[in-house]
Amino acid sequence: MNRIGIQHLPFQPTIQTQKNSTVHAQSNNSFIAHLRDVTNQKLKISKHANDRIRERNIFITEQEWQQVSEKVYEARAKGVNQPLVLMDQAALIVSAKNETVITAMERSETKNQLFTNIDGTIVL
């Protein structure tokens, strides 16, 4: 009699694409939720910066603060640690690492100023 060898192949699970897209959508939603949480954070204002804002009568709306915060977090994600933020009415130096506004001045004061120790600029 002839012997016949039978090889057993390992079980190959079937791939369900619908399940994978659900997992991808869940991870994408969690990323979006995380991004939303990060952008809802607000910058702190140092005592020095707060004093300068009051002395110079600088008024920044809530919407403008939100925009500044978003851009600072975006800059931090790109490796910027201390950006200069130029707005229509003010210039801010921010520590992106500490999420704190370090100082503030009116935009008209910036014309003859030399800014040091900054590693990025955000123009709004």
NORPE-V590862 format. One record per residue. N is the residue number from 1. RES is the residue in three letters. PSI is psi as a letter, one per 30 degrees, with the letter a starting at -180 (* if undefined). Layout:
# NORPE-V590862
n: [N & N]
res: [RES & RES]
psi: [PSI & PSI]
This chain:
# NORPE-V590862
n: [1 & 2 & 3 & 4 & 5 & 6 & 7 & 8 & 9 & 10 & 11 & 12 & 13 & 14 & 15 & 16 & 17 & 18 & 19 & 20 & 21 & 22 & 23 & 24 & 25 & 26 & 27 & 28 & 29 & 30 & 31 & 32 & 33 & 34 & 35 & 36 & 37 & 38 & 39 & 40 & 41 & 42 & 43 & 44 & 45 & 46 & 47 & 48 & 49 & 50 & 51 & 52 & 53 & 54 & 55 & 56 & 57 & 58 & 59 & 60 & 61 & 62 & 63 & 64 & 65 & 66 & 67 & 68 & 69 & 70 & 71 & 72 & 73 & 74 & 75 & 76 & 77 & 78 & 79 & 80 & 81 & 82 & 83 & 84 & 85 & 86 & 87 & 88 & 89 & 90 & 91 & 92 & 93 & 94 & 95 & 96 & 97 & 98 & 99 & 100 & 101 & 102 & 103 & 104 & 105 & 106 & 107 & 108 & 109 & 110 & 111 & 112 & 113 & 114 & 115 & 116 & 117 & 118 & 119 & 120 & 121 & 122 & 123 & 124]
res: [MET & ASN & ARG & ILE & GLY & ILE & GLN & HIS & LEU & PRO & PHE & GLN & PRO & THR & ILE & GLN & THR & GLN & LYS & ASN & SER & THR & VAL & HIS & ALA & GLN & SER & ASN & ASN & SER & PHE & ILE & ALA & HIS & LEU & ARG & ASP & VAL & THR & ASN & GLN & LYS & LEU & LYS & ILE & SER & LYS & HIS & ALA & ASN & ASP & ARG & ILE & ARG & GLU & ARG & ASN & ILE & PHE & ILE & THR & GLU & GLN & GLU & TRP & GLN & GLN & VAL & SER & GLU & LYS & VAL & TYR & GLU & ALA & ARG & ALA & LYS & GLY & VAL & ASN & GLN & PRO & LEU & VAL & LEU & MET & ASP & GLN & ALA & ALA & LEU & ILE & VAL & SER & ALA & LYS & ASN & GLU & THR & VAL & ILE & THR & ALA & MET & GLU & ARG & SER & GLU & THR & LYS & ASN & GLN & LEU & PHE & THR & ASN & ILE & ASP & GLY & THR & ILE & VAL & LEU]
psi: [k & k & k & k & k & k & k & k & k & k & k & j & k & k & k & j & f & e & e & e & e & e & e & e & e & e & e & e & e & e & e & e & e & e & e & e & e & e & f & f & l & l & k & l & k & l & e & e & e & e & e & e & e & e & e & g & h & k & k & k & l & e & e & e & e & e & e & e & e & e & e & e & e & e & e & e & f & g & g & k & e & i & l & k & j & j & l & e & f & l & k & k & k & k & j & e & e & f & h & k & k & e & l & k & l & k & e & f & f & f & e & g & l & k & k & l & h & l & g & l & k & k & k & *]
